Amino acid sequence: MSLPETSAFSTATTTRFENVHLFDPDSESGMSAATTLLVHGDRIAAIGVDAAGFAAESERIIDGRGKLLMPGLINGHFHSPVNHMKGRLDSLPLEIFMLYECPALEELRPTPREAYVRTQLACAEMLKNGVTAVQDDAFLVPEPTVDIIDAVMQAYADSGMRATVALDEPNLAELDKLPFLAELLLAERRAELAKPRNLADADLLAMYHHLITRWHGTEGGRLRAAVSCSAPQRVSTDYIHELEALSRTHDLPFYAHMLETKLQRVLGHAQPRFGGRSLVRYTADLGLLSERLNIIHAIWVDDADLDLIAAAGSVVAHNPISNLRLGSGIMPFRRMRDRGIPICLGTDEAIADDAVNMWAVAKTTGLVHNIAGADYDAWPRAGEILDCLLQGGARAMGLQDELGVLAPGRLADLVMLDLDTLPFTPLNDLRRQLVYCENGNSVVLTMVAGRIVCEGGRLHTIDEAALRQEAREIFARRKPALEQASVVAQRWLPFYRAMYAKAAAVDVGMNRWVGDADLPSPV
């Protein structure tokens, strides 16, 4: 797959946006009067009159008349390895969904090229929609290997995106991660789910050593590492402490799915190791709640959990479309905001969202919480959602002083939108129209680290037509293996259905579903 010829201007060291409106969350209108913004190297160098005296030899001038320049969108939570599986599954509860999503079968082991292509599919979609940065919690099945890690990271390097990547790899057997299965399974089936994972802790930590030493801070700091335990119930206490040590030593974000589903709330009482504690309390008691921690989903949390999260300064990654697709429930958005808990927004994986479009995520955030309660003063406002999308995303990445705001010295991750489009005609309220009207079609330019990577709908870093063609060919060959994996999953379906039904019937003292009068049948 060859790359298109890159325009000379896309590599210019200085770009001057003239006559452009700047997104300004503190102003009444939400944007500045027409002004100038200067980018030099990978940073915003000057704004307004301060840009007038700056001159450079390789300068490109862009007329921003009738355009809005804003910080690039940040996808705060994503899983790239199933980007090729969009639309493959009906809506299913998470624990049943995962049977079909990522079975650790040898037949599904990807080649490095396959991992590269599926990652770039997401990069192309994000960059064209103005998403400049992503946090990828990559689960690499059947297990991570050096060549697949390198393929994923090289895809991000070549795309021009800013990416922070972790290895989402549990180290406990399936039977240890879920409630009730041990009692529902016969001995032979129970033994299958009690098998240990392929890699020992030392092997997993060796993969992290490679990720950090080979890729962290490369591409001028555009590529970074994170760590992930997947979820605290999916790993041993020894291993999660090793990950925390890596996170602390290298100042890396730490990703952990917590209380995404009611079943995960029930787990705290069903397994003795948790002693009746919620997964948030369990993690806090291990000393792992910190400002580096990204708590992913956080739907079935209570006020005590939220107080712990707020006190630790941890971030919550909100994935509203995925939460709806999997029927996980509605996150208590207002209770988090009232406590000052930082919230970022994410798509989750493409198979649970079926797109990688942060405009859709922002709109869904602005809608789904309106059915969580009758007090409409507590419903999210457009300005809050944009704060989560931009500054919340920067905070989750640990780049709150670098991204999310247009200011001199900040990294030049920018998106320019045409205001002479249907979503903004007539222009009544910029913030609301960004959240409720825009879908990505008004994006005319995407810049990452001072480099224009997409303009006029055309990617400068990816040959999109060739990428799509190669993806069709690769994943057509994968189809029989994926279908066979679904047959294998069917063997376990009755037991997982019974487990889900049993958990759904437990009274946990809260409800995150709009209605739960009809409990599922176990068969």
C-alpha positions as CSV (number, residue, x, y, z in Angstrom):
1,M,0.0,0.0,0.0
2,S,1.7,3.2,-1.2
3,L,1.2,6.6,0.4
4,P,-0.2,9.5,-1.6
5,E,2.2,12.3,-2.5
6,T,2.3,14.6,0.5
7,S,1.6,18.2,-0.4
8,A,4.6,20.5,0.2
9,F,2.6,22.7,2.5
10,S,1.7,19.8,4.8
11,T,5.3,19.7,6.0
12,A,5.8,23.4,6.3
13,T,7.3,24.3,9.6
14,T,5.0,27.3,10.0
15,T,1.3,27.6,9.3
16,R,-0.6,30.9,9.7
17,F,-4.4,30.7,10.0
18,E,-5.8,34.2,9.1
19,N,-9.3,35.6,9.5
20,V,-10.3,32.5,11.5
21,H,-12.6,32.3,14.5
22,L,-11.1,30.5,17.5
23,F,-13.1,28.3,19.8
24,D,-13.4,30.1,23.1
25,P,-15.3,28.3,25.9
26,D,-15.2,31.3,28.2
27,S,-16.8,33.8,25.8
28,E,-20.5,34.4,25.4
29,S,-20.6,33.3,21.8
30,G,-18.2,30.4,22.2
31,M,-15.7,31.9,19.7
32,S,-13.5,34.8,19.2
33,A,-13.7,37.5,16.6
34,A,-11.8,36.7,13.4
35,T,-8.1,36.7,14.2
36,T,-4.8,35.0,13.4
37,L,-3.3,31.9,14.9
38,L,0.3,31.0,14.1
39,V,1.7,27.5,14.4
40,H,5.5,27.0,14.4
41,G,6.9,23.5,14.6
42,D,4.6,21.4,16.6
43,R,3.1,24.2,18.8
44,I,0.9,27.2,18.7
45,A,3.4,30.1,18.6
46,A,1.2,33.2,18.8
47,I,-2.4,34.4,18.5
48,G,-3.8,37.7,17.3
49,V,-1.5,40.8,17.2
50,D,1.3,38.7,18.7
51,A,1.4,36.7,15.4
52,A,1.9,39.8,13.2
53,G,5.6,40.2,13.6
54,F,6.5,36.5,13.3
55,A,8.0,35.6,9.9
56,A,9.3,32.3,8.6
57,E,10.8,31.1,5.3
58,S,8.6,28.0,4.9
59,E,5.3,29.5,5.9
60,R,1.9,28.5,4.6
61,I,-1.0,30.9,5.0
62,I,-4.5,29.5,5.3
63,D,-7.5,31.8,4.9
64,G,-9.8,30.9,7.7
65,R,-12.6,33.2,6.7
66,G,-15.9,31.7,7.8
67,K,-14.1,28.9,9.6
68,L,-13.8,27.8,13.2
69,L,-10.5,26.6,14.6
70,M,-10.7,24.5,17.7
71,P,-8.6,22.0,19.6
72,G,-8.5,18.5,18.1
73,L,-11.0,16.0,19.4
74,I,-9.7,13.4,21.8
75,N,-10.9,9.8,21.8
76,G,-10.4,9.0,25.5
77,H,-11.1,5.3,25.3
78,F,-10.7,2.9,22.3
79,H,-9.8,-0.7,21.5
80,S,-8.2,-0.9,18.0
81,P,-7.9,-4.7,17.5
82,V,-11.5,-5.3,16.6
83,N,-11.9,-2.3,14.3
84,H,-12.5,-4.7,11.4
85,M,-15.5,-6.3,13.2
86,K,-18.0,-3.3,13.1
87,G,-21.6,-4.4,12.6
88,R,-20.8,-8.1,13.2
89,L,-22.9,-8.6,16.4
90,D,-26.4,-7.9,17.7
91,S,-26.6,-5.8,20.8
92,L,-25.7,-8.1,23.7
93,P,-24.8,-7.7,27.4
94,L,-21.0,-7.3,27.8
95,E,-20.3,-10.7,29.3
96,I,-22.1,-12.5,26.5
97,F,-20.8,-10.1,23.9
98,M,-17.2,-10.9,24.9
99,L,-17.7,-14.5,24.1
100,Y,-18.0,-13.6,20.4
101,E,-15.8,-10.5,20.3
102,C,-12.4,-11.7,21.2
103,P,-12.0,-15.5,21.7
104,A,-8.4,-16.3,22.3
105,L,-8.2,-18.8,19.4
106,E,-5.0,-19.6,17.5
107,E,-7.0,-19.4,14.3
108,L,-7.6,-15.7,14.9
109,R,-3.9,-14.8,15.5
110,P,-3.3,-11.8,13.3
111,T,-0.3,-11.2,11.1
112,P,1.6,-8.0,11.7
113,R,0.2,-6.6,8.4
114,E,-3.3,-7.4,9.5
115,A,-2.8,-5.6,12.8
116,Y,-1.3,-2.6,10.9
117,V,-4.2,-2.4,8.5
118,R,-7.0,-2.7,11.1
119,T,-5.3,0.0,13.2
120,Q,-5.1,2.4,10.2
121,L,-8.7,1.9,9.4
122,A,-9.5,3.6,12.7
123,C,-6.9,6.3,12.2
124,A,-8.4,7.2,8.8
125,E,-11.9,7.5,10.3
126,M,-10.7,9.5,13.2
127,L,-8.5,11.9,11.4
128,K,-11.1,12.7,8.7
129,N,-13.5,13.6,11.6
130,G,-11.1,15.9,13.4
131,V,-10.0,13.4,16.1
132,T,-6.3,14.1,16.6
133,A,-5.5,11.9,19.7
134,V,-6.6,8.5,21.0
135,Q,-6.1,6.3,24.0
136,D,-5.9,2.7,22.7
137,D,-6.4,0.0,25.3
138,A,-5.3,-2.7,22.8
139,F,-6.2,-6.3,23.7
140,L,-4.1,-8.4,21.4
141,V,-5.4,-12.0,21.2
142,P,-4.5,-14.7,21.7
143,E,-1.7,-12.7,23.4
144,P,0.6,-9.7,22.7
145,T,3.8,-10.3,20.8
146,V,6.6,-7.9,19.9
147,D,5.8,-8.0,16.2
148,I,2.1,-7.2,16.7
149,I,2.9,-4.4,19.2
150,D,5.3,-2.9,16.6
151,A,2.7,-3.2,13.8
152,V,0.1,-1.3,15.9
153,M,2.5,1.4,16.9
154,Q,3.9,1.8,13.4
155,A,0.3,2.3,12.1
156,Y,-0.1,5.2,14.5
157,A,3.3,6.5,13.6
158,D,2.6,6.5,9.9
159,S,-1.0,7.9,10.2
160,G,0.3,11.1,12.0
161,M,-2.2,10.6,14.9
162,R,-1.3,11.2,18.5
163,A,-1.7,7.9,20.3
164,T,-1.2,6.5,23.8
165,V,-1.3,2.7,23.8
166,A,-1.6,0.1,26.5
167,L,-1.7,-3.7,26.4
168,D,-5.1,-4.9,27.8
169,E,-4.2,-8.4,28.9
170,P,-5.7,-10.1,31.9
171,N,-3.6,-12.7,33.7
172,L,-6.3,-14.7,35.5
173,A,-8.3,-17.6,34.1
174,E,-11.9,-16.9,32.9
175,L,-13.4,-18.7,35.9
176,D,-11.8,-16.3,38.3
177,K,-13.1,-13.2,36.6
178,L,-16.9,-13.8,36.7
179,P,-19.5,-14.8,39.3
180,F,-21.5,-18.0,39.5
181,L,-19.8,-19.8,36.6
182,A,-18.1,-22.3,38.9
183,E,-21.4,-23.5,40.2
184,L,-23.2,-23.5,36.9
185,L,-20.6,-25.7,35.0
186,L,-19.9,-29.4,35.2
187,A,-16.4,-30.4,36.2
188,E,-15.1,-30.9,32.7
189,R,-16.3,-27.5,31.4
190,R,-15.1,-25.9,34.6
191,A,-11.6,-27.2,34.0
192,E,-11.6,-25.5,30.6
193,L,-12.3,-22.1,32.0
194,A,-9.8,-22.6,34.9
195,K,-6.9,-22.8,32.5
196,P,-4.2,-20.1,33.0
197,R,-3.5,-17.5,30.4
198,N,-0.8,-18.1,27.8
199,L,1.7,-15.6,29.1
200,A,3.2,-15.6,32.6
201,D,3.5,-12.2,34.5
202,A,7.2,-12.0,33.5
203,D,6.3,-12.4,29.9
204,L,3.6,-9.8,30.0
205,L,6.0,-7.3,31.7
206,A,8.6,-8.1,29.0
207,M,6.0,-6.9,26.4
208,Y,5.5,-3.7,28.4
209,H,9.3,-3.3,28.6
210,H,9.4,-3.5,24.8
211,L,6.5,-1.1,24.3
212,I,8.0,1.5,26.7
213,T,11.6,1.3,25.6
214,R,10.9,1.1,21.8
215,W,7.9,3.4,21.4
216,H,7.3,5.7,24.4
217,G,8.0,9.3,23.5
218,T,8.8,8.5,19.8
219,E,7.6,10.6,16.9
220,G,8.5,13.8,18.8
221,G,6.4,12.6,21.8
222,R,3.4,11.9,19.6
223,L,3.4,8.2,20.5
224,R,3.3,7.3,24.2
225,A,2.7,4.2,26.3
226,A,0.1,3.5,29.0
227,V,-0.5,0.5,31.2
228,S,-3.7,-1.5,31.5
229,C,-5.0,-4.2,33.9
230,S,-8.1,-4.6,31.7
231,A,-10.1,-4.7,34.9
232,P,-9.1,-5.2,38.5
233,Q,-11.0,-8.5,38.8
234,R,-9.2,-9.9,35.8
235,V,-5.7,-9.7,37.2
236,S,-3.8,-10.9,40.2
237,T,-2.8,-8.4,43.0
238,D,0.9,-9.0,42.3
239,Y,0.5,-8.2,38.6
240,I,-1.6,-5.1,39.1
241,H,1.0,-3.7,41.6
242,E,3.7,-4.3,38.9
243,L,1.6,-2.3,36.4
244,E,1.2,0.5,39.0
245,A,4.9,0.6,39.5
246,L,5.4,1.0,35.7
247,S,2.7,3.7,35.6
248,R,4.3,5.6,38.6
249,T,7.9,5.2,37.4
250,H,7.2,6.4,33.8
251,D,4.3,8.7,34.6
252,L,1.9,6.7,32.3
253,P,-1.9,6.6,32.3
254,F,-3.3,3.5,33.9
255,Y,-6.5,2.0,32.2
256,A,-8.9,0.0,34.2
257,H,-12.5,-1.0,33.3
258,M,-14.6,-0.8,36.5
259,L,-18.3,-1.4,37.2
260,E,-19.3,-1.3,33.6
261,T,-22.2,-3.8,34.2
262,K,-24.5,-4.8,37.0
263,L,-22.8,-8.2,37.0
264,Q,-19.5,-6.6,38.0
265,R,-21.3,-4.9,40.9
266,V,-22.6,-8.4,42.0
267,L,-19.1,-9.8,41.7
268,G,-18.0,-7.9,44.8
269,H,-20.3,-10.0,46.9
270,A,-20.1,-13.2,44.9
271,Q,-16.4,-13.9,45.2
272,P,-14.7,-14.0,48.6
273,R,-11.6,-12.3,47.5
274,F,-13.5,-9.0,47.2
275,G,-15.1,-9.3,50.7
276,G,-18.3,-7.6,49.6
277,R,-16.4,-4.5,48.4
278,S,-17.1,-2.8,45.1
279,L,-14.4,-2.9,42.5
280,V,-13.6,0.8,43.2
281,R,-13.3,0.2,46.9
282,Y,-11.2,-3.0,46.2
283,T,-8.9,-0.9,44.0
284,A,-8.6,1.9,46.5
285,D,-7.7,-0.6,49.3
286,L,-4.9,-1.9,47.1
287,G,-3.6,1.7,47.0
288,L,-4.1,2.0,43.2
289,L,-6.5,4.9,42.9
290,S,-4.5,7.9,41.6
291,E,-4.6,10.9,39.3
292,R,-3.0,8.6,36.6
293,L,-5.9,6.1,36.7
294,N,-8.5,6.1,33.9
295,I,-11.6,4.4,35.3
296,I,-13.4,3.2,32.3
297,H,-17.3,3.2,32.2
298,A,-18.0,3.6,36.0
299,I,-21.8,3.0,35.6
300,W,-22.7,0.8,38.6
301,V,-21.0,3.1,41.1
302,D,-22.5,4.4,44.3
303,D,-21.8,7.6,46.1
304,A,-19.1,6.1,48.2
305,D,-17.3,5.0,45.0
306,L,-17.6,8.4,43.6
307,D,-16.2,10.0,46.7
308,L,-13.1,7.7,46.5
309,I,-12.6,8.6,42.8
310,A,-12.9,12.3,43.5
311,A,-10.5,12.2,46.4
312,A,-7.9,10.3,44.3
313,G,-8.2,12.7,41.3
314,S,-8.9,9.8,38.9
315,V,-10.5,10.3,35.5
316,V,-13.6,8.6,34.3
317,A,-13.8,7.5,30.6
318,H,-17.4,7.8,29.5
319,N,-18.5,5.7,26.5
320,P,-22.2,6.4,26.1
321,I,-22.8,4.7,22.7
322,S,-21.1,1.5,23.8
323,N,-23.0,1.6,27.0
324,L,-26.3,1.7,25.1
325,R,-25.2,-0.9,22.5
326,L,-24.4,-3.4,25.3
327,G,-27.2,-2.4,27.5
328,S,-24.8,-1.7,30.4
329,G,-26.7,1.3,31.8
330,I,-26.6,5.0,32.2
331,M,-23.5,6.5,34.0
332,P,-24.3,9.0,36.8
333,F,-22.9,12.0,34.9
334,R,-24.2,14.8,37.1
335,R,-23.0,13.1,40.4
336,M,-19.5,13.0,38.9
337,R,-19.5,16.5,37.6
338,D,-20.8,17.8,41.0
339,R,-17.8,16.2,42.7
340,G,-15.4,17.7,40.2
341,I,-14.4,14.3,38.8
342,P,-12.7,14.7,35.4
343,I,-14.6,13.0,32.6
344,C,-13.3,12.2,29.1
345,L,-15.4,10.7,26.2
346,G,-14.6,7.7,24.2
347,T,-16.0,5.5,21.4
348,D,-14.9,2.1,23.0
349,E,-14.2,-0.5,20.3
350,A,-15.8,-0.3,16.8
351,I,-17.7,-3.5,17.3
352,A,-19.5,-1.9,20.3
353,D,-20.0,1.5,18.7
354,D,-19.8,0.5,15.0
355,A,-18.1,3.8,14.2
356,V,-15.2,5.8,15.6
357,N,-16.9,9.2,15.5
358,M,-16.5,11.4,18.5
359,W,-19.1,13.9,17.3
360,A,-21.7,11.1,17.7
361,V,-20.3,10.3,21.1
362,A,-20.7,14.0,22.1
363,K,-24.3,14.1,20.9
364,T,-25.2,10.9,22.7
365,T,-23.7,12.2,25.9
366,G,-25.9,15.2,25.5
367,L,-29.0,13.0,25.1
368,V,-28.8,9.8,27.1
369,H,-28.6,11.5,30.5
370,N,-31.8,13.3,29.9
371,I,-33.7,10.1,30.7
372,A,-31.8,9.5,33.9
373,G,-34.0,11.8,36.0
374,A,-36.8,14.4,35.9
375,D,-34.6,17.3,37.1
376,Y,-33.8,18.9,33.8
377,D,-31.5,21.4,35.6
378,A,-29.2,18.4,36.1
379,W,-29.1,17.4,32.5
380,P,-25.7,18.0,30.7
381,R,-25.2,21.3,28.9
382,A,-23.3,21.6,25.7
383,G,-20.4,23.5,27.2
384,E,-19.9,20.7,29.8
385,I,-19.9,18.1,27.0
386,L,-17.3,20.0,25.0
387,D,-15.2,20.4,28.2
388,C,-15.2,16.5,28.6
389,L,-14.5,16.1,24.9
390,L,-11.5,18.4,24.9
391,Q,-10.0,19.2,28.3
392,G,-11.3,16.0,29.9
393,G,-9.6,14.0,27.1
394,A,-6.3,15.9,27.6
395,R,-6.5,15.3,31.4
396,A,-7.0,11.6,30.8
397,M,-3.9,11.4,28.7
398,G,-1.9,13.3,31.3
399,L,-1.5,16.2,28.8
400,Q,-3.7,18.7,30.4
401,D,-1.0,21.4,30.1
402,E,-0.4,20.5,26.4
403,L,-3.8,19.8,24.7
404,G,-7.4,20.8,24.9
405,V,-7.0,24.6,24.8
406,L,-6.0,27.1,22.1
407,A,-3.1,29.0,23.6
408,P,0.5,29.9,22.8
409,G,2.9,27.1,23.8
410,R,0.2,24.4,23.5
411,L,0.7,21.5,21.1
412,A,-0.8,22.3,17.7
413,D,-3.4,19.5,17.5
414,L,-6.2,21.4,15.7
415,V,-9.3,20.9,13.7
416,M,-10.9,23.5,11.4
417,L,-14.6,23.5,10.6
418,D,-16.5,25.3,7.9
419,L,-19.3,27.4,9.5
420,D,-20.9,27.8,6.1
421,T,-22.5,24.3,6.3
422,L,-25.9,23.0,7.1
423,P,-25.1,22.1,10.8
424,F,-24.3,25.8,11.4
425,T,-26.9,27.5,9.2
426,P,-28.3,29.6,10.8
427,L,-25.8,30.0,13.6
428,N,-27.8,30.2,16.7
429,D,-25.5,28.8,19.4
430,L,-22.1,27.5,18.6
431,R,-21.7,25.2,21.5
432,R,-25.0,23.5,21.1
433,Q,-24.6,23.2,17.3
434,L,-21.1,21.6,17.8
435,V,-22.7,19.0,20.1
436,Y,-26.1,18.4,18.6
437,C,-25.7,19.3,14.9
438,E,-22.2,18.5,13.7
439,N,-21.4,15.0,12.5
440,G,-17.9,15.5,11.1
441,N,-18.9,16.6,7.6
442,S,-17.9,20.3,8.4
443,V,-14.3,19.3,9.2
444,V,-12.1,20.8,6.5
445,L,-8.7,20.4,8.1
446,T,-7.0,18.3,10.7
447,M,-3.6,19.1,12.1
448,V,-1.5,17.0,14.6
449,A,1.7,18.3,16.1
450,G,1.8,21.2,13.6
451,R,1.4,18.9,10.6
452,I,-1.6,18.9,8.4
453,V,-2.7,15.3,8.1
454,C,-6.1,15.7,6.4
455,E,-7.5,18.5,4.3
456,G,-10.7,18.8,2.3
457,G,-11.6,15.2,3.2
458,R,-8.3,13.9,1.8
459,L,-5.7,12.2,4.0
460,H,-2.1,13.2,3.4
461,T,-0.7,10.3,5.4
462,I,-2.8,7.3,4.3
463,D,-3.8,6.1,0.8
464,E,-7.4,5.5,1.9
465,A,-8.6,3.8,-1.2
466,A,-5.7,1.3,-1.1
467,L,-6.2,0.8,2.6
468,R,-9.9,0.0,2.1
469,Q,-9.2,-2.5,-0.7
470,E,-6.5,-4.3,1.3
471,A,-8.8,-4.4,4.4
472,R,-11.5,-6.0,2.3
473,E,-9.1,-8.7,1.0
474,I,-7.5,-9.5,4.4
475,F,-10.8,-9.7,6.3
476,A,-12.6,-11.7,3.6
477,R,-10.0,-14.4,4.2
478,R,-10.6,-14.1,8.0
479,K,-14.4,-14.6,7.7
480,P,-14.4,-18.4,8.0
481,A,-12.3,-18.3,11.2
482,L,-14.6,-15.6,12.7
483,E,-17.6,-17.7,11.9
484,Q,-16.0,-20.8,13.5
485,A,-15.3,-18.7,16.6
486,S,-19.0,-17.9,16.8
487,V,-19.7,-21.7,16.7
488,V,-17.3,-22.2,19.6
489,A,-18.9,-19.4,21.6
490,Q,-22.3,-21.1,21.2
491,R,-21.0,-24.0,23.4
492,W,-20.7,-21.6,26.3
493,L,-23.8,-19.4,25.7
494,P,-26.3,-21.3,28.0
495,F,-24.0,-21.0,31.0
496,Y,-23.2,-17.3,30.3
497,R,-26.9,-16.6,29.9
498,A,-27.6,-18.3,33.2
499,M,-24.9,-16.3,34.9
500,Y,-26.2,-13.0,33.5
501,A,-29.7,-13.7,34.5
502,K,-28.7,-14.6,38.0
503,A,-26.7,-11.4,38.4
504,A,-29.5,-9.3,36.9
505,A,-31.9,-10.6,39.6
506,V,-29.7,-9.5,42.5
507,D,-30.7,-6.4,44.4
508,V,-27.6,-4.2,44.5
509,G,-29.3,-1.1,46.0
510,M,-29.2,0.9,42.8
511,N,-30.5,0.9,39.3
512,R,-28.7,2.2,36.2
513,W,-31.2,0.9,33.7
514,V,-34.2,3.0,32.7
515,G,-36.4,0.0,33.5
516,D,-35.7,-3.5,34.8
517,A,-39.2,-5.0,35.3
518,D,-38.5,-7.8,32.7
519,L,-35.6,-10.0,33.9
520,P,-33.8,-12.1,31.4
521,S,-34.5,-15.8,31.0
522,P,-31.5,-18.1,31.8
523,V,-32.2,-20.3,28.8
